[in-house]
Amino acid sequence: MFPLVVPTTVLEAINGAGGFQEFANQKKVTILRGDKRIYFNYKDVIRGKNTQQNIQVENGDHIIVD
């Protein structure tokens, strides 16, 4: 957990939190925002595909990696 003091994307938040653990599924990341679930595929985004998934993180969001 860390405070958002500047605009931060999902990719920046994951990297700022230390990246992925060894067995993390980088294709299955979920952002919980209130009662909404927003899906994020890290592998796609770093390859330049579906970059619209790399949204700004908002206060109160939870990023879950399967």
Secondary structure, 3 states (H helix, E strand, C coil): CCCCCCCCEHHHHHHHCCCCCCCCCCCCEEEEECCEEEEECHHHHHCCCCHHHCCECCCCCEEEEC
